[in-house]
Amino acid sequence: MTRSRYRGRFAPTPSGALHFGSLIAALGSCLDARVHAGFWHLRIEDVDPPRVVAGSADSTLRTLDAFGFEWDGPVVYQRRRGEAYRATLDRLIDAGQVYGCACSRKTLRERARIGVDGPVYLGACRDRHLPLKTALRLHVPPTRIVFDDLLAGRVACDIAHECGDFVLLRADGVFTYQLAVTVDDAELGITHVVRGADLLASTPRQIVLQQALGYATPAYMHLPVALNDDGSKLSKQTLAAPLRDDDPLPALLRAAAFLGMDLGCEAGSLAEFWQLAPQRWRRAALPPLRGKRLLTRA
Ligand code: GLU
């Protein structure tokens, strides 16, 4: 049996400047790829125009460059991938796995149960056979998705109960993150997805899509996320400080320490950091995931 070469990726959403939380995902995914002699790709997740902040895709690239990251191949931009998403959606429509949904946000809020990642749609439009000009949802099979996260261990999710039929195309014509990321990871041949644990609850939906489309399921490793002092996730929404392109080393050393790597005072320059960091990267030294409602552990 031939095993394909490791292929990882970092996939930031250009909704603002890169911050310490994004640096952890960038560094973790990059080092894990490098120590496995793998490729590491960069994808700009600008599929959702209202979330994109002008200029932040370019500033993300500049920051990664200033921090010494080197990615393989051309940068992938989701905004240029509409045709691939459309073709994939059409396959699911042809297979009868997608239906139109005309429920308003208000109806959704009032009628939904709360699952692992927000409201669970209870399928009110499933048998209405609406024209496919509305939002489109995947009819999720009654499957239990089980996967072995390289850090969180075995994770199980009764997807119909915990997530429900989820949206692939929004009523405003925007393809959703779940569809775009599944198509892109498959087309790039990604073998390892290393990203923040805030996305752990999305993984079963991506796996169910992979199964519906006949794609391979990559290995997953969800890294702990950096928190603010009040326990909320460090993010652009909570106004995390942007990374400083003119002084990358302190932030890189902090990110390395967060990921359990002991570089002491040995890395005095960016070049030394990138020489040492791959030698010190150990999955086993990563801090455990905690403080977040994980999916059911099997
Ligand atoms: N675009 C997502 C983010 O910036 C990451 C998606 C992924 O890694 O799958 O949070």
Residues whose N, C-alpha, C, O or C-beta is under 5 A from the ligand:
A	BS01	LIG	A11 P12 T13 E45 V181 R195
